[in-house]
Amino acid sequence: MGVDVNEEQVKEATKATMLNVIAVLKEAVGGDLNKVRQCVQLTGIFNTKDDYTKHADLMNTASDLTVEILGEKGKHARATLGASSIPVNSSVEIQAIFEVE
C-alpha cells in the first residue's frame, strides 16, 4: 500500500469509488439501472509500493459490489494493476465499461 493507508482503508476507498461509478452509470441511464445490459469490464489501478502483490484482493471489493447491485448483469472481465502514483494521490482509480440500452 501507499505510505499513508492500509488495506482496509483502500478496500473502503474502492467501495466508495465503485459506488460513485454506479451513481454515474445510473445518471447516464436516466435513473433506471434496468437499462444496463452488462458490466463488460472493470479495471482497477491501485497506488501501491513496488513489493505489493494483493491487487486482486483489493479489486474483489469492486467486483463483488457490482454483482451485488446488478446481479448477473454485473459479472464482468477485469484487469487489476498497481501504480507508483495516481492523480491527486488517490489510493484507487476504477475504469468501467458498461453495455446499456
C-alpha positions as CSV (number, residue, x, y, z in Angstrom):
1,M,0.0,0.0,0.0
2,G,0.9,3.6,-0.2
3,V,2.6,5.2,2.7
4,D,-0.5,6.7,4.2
5,V,-3.1,3.9,4.0
6,N,-3.6,0.3,4.9
7,E,-5.5,-2.5,3.1
8,E,-8.8,-1.9,4.9
9,Q,-8.7,1.8,4.1
10,V,-8.1,1.0,0.5
11,K,-10.9,-1.5,0.4
12,E,-13.2,1.2,1.8
13,A,-11.9,3.7,-0.8
14,T,-12.5,1.0,-3.5
15,K,-16.1,0.5,-2.3
16,A,-16.7,4.3,-2.3
17,T,-15.2,4.6,-5.8
18,M,-17.3,1.8,-7.2
19,L,-20.4,3.3,-5.7
20,N,-19.5,6.6,-7.5
21,V,-19.1,4.7,-10.7
22,I,-22.6,3.1,-10.2
23,A,-24.1,6.5,-9.4
24,V,-22.7,8.0,-12.7
25,L,-24.0,4.9,-14.6
26,K,-27.4,5.4,-13.0
27,E,-27.5,9.0,-14.0
28,A,-26.4,8.1,-17.6
29,V,-29.4,5.7,-17.9
30,G,-31.9,8.1,-16.6
31,G,-32.1,6.6,-13.2
32,D,-33.1,3.1,-14.4
33,L,-30.4,0.5,-13.8
34,N,-32.6,-2.0,-15.6
35,K,-31.3,-0.3,-18.8
36,V,-27.9,-1.8,-18.1
37,R,-27.4,-4.8,-20.2
38,Q,-24.0,-5.8,-18.9
39,C,-20.9,-4.7,-17.0
40,V,-18.3,-5.5,-19.6
41,Q,-15.1,-4.7,-17.8
42,L,-13.7,-3.1,-14.7
43,T,-10.1,-2.0,-14.4
44,G,-8.7,-1.2,-11.0
45,I,-5.5,0.8,-10.6
46,F,-4.1,0.9,-7.1
47,N,-1.4,3.2,-5.7
48,T,0.9,0.7,-4.1
49,K,4.5,0.1,-3.2
50,D,6.7,-1.9,-5.6
51,D,6.6,-5.1,-3.5
52,Y,2.8,-5.2,-3.0
53,T,1.1,-8.2,-4.7
54,K,-2.5,-8.4,-3.5
55,H,-4.1,-6.0,-6.0
56,A,-6.7,-8.7,-7.0
57,D,-7.9,-8.9,-3.4
58,L,-8.5,-5.2,-3.3
59,M,-10.4,-5.3,-6.6
60,N,-12.7,-8.0,-5.4
61,T,-14.4,-5.3,-3.3
62,A,-15.5,-3.5,-6.5
63,S,-16.3,-6.7,-8.4
64,D,-18.4,-8.1,-5.6
65,L,-20.3,-4.8,-5.2
66,T,-21.1,-4.6,-8.9
67,V,-22.6,-8.1,-8.8
68,E,-24.4,-7.3,-5.6
69,I,-26.1,-4.3,-7.2
70,L,-26.6,-5.5,-10.8
71,G,-26.9,-9.3,-10.3
72,E,-25.9,-11.5,-13.3
73,K,-25.5,-8.3,-15.4
74,G,-22.8,-7.3,-13.0
75,K,-20.4,-10.1,-13.9
76,H,-17.5,-8.8,-15.9
77,A,-14.0,-9.2,-17.2
78,R,-11.4,-7.2,-15.3
79,A,-7.9,-6.1,-15.1
80,T,-6.1,-5.0,-11.9
81,L,-2.7,-3.4,-11.5
82,G,-0.5,-1.3,-9.2
83,A,1.0,2.1,-10.0
84,S,3.6,4.1,-8.2
85,S,1.3,7.2,-8.3
86,I,-2.3,8.1,-9.2
87,P,-3.6,11.7,-9.7
88,V,-4.4,13.7,-6.6
89,N,-2.6,10.9,-4.6
90,S,-5.7,8.7,-4.7
91,S,-5.4,5.2,-3.4
92,V,-7.6,3.7,-6.2
93,E,-8.9,4.5,-9.7
94,I,-11.6,2.4,-11.4
95,Q,-12.3,2.4,-15.1
96,A,-15.6,0.8,-16.1
97,I,-17.2,-0.2,-19.4
98,F,-21.0,-1.0,-19.4
99,E,-23.3,-2.0,-22.2
100,V,-26.6,-0.1,-21.9
101,E,-29.9,0.1,-23.9
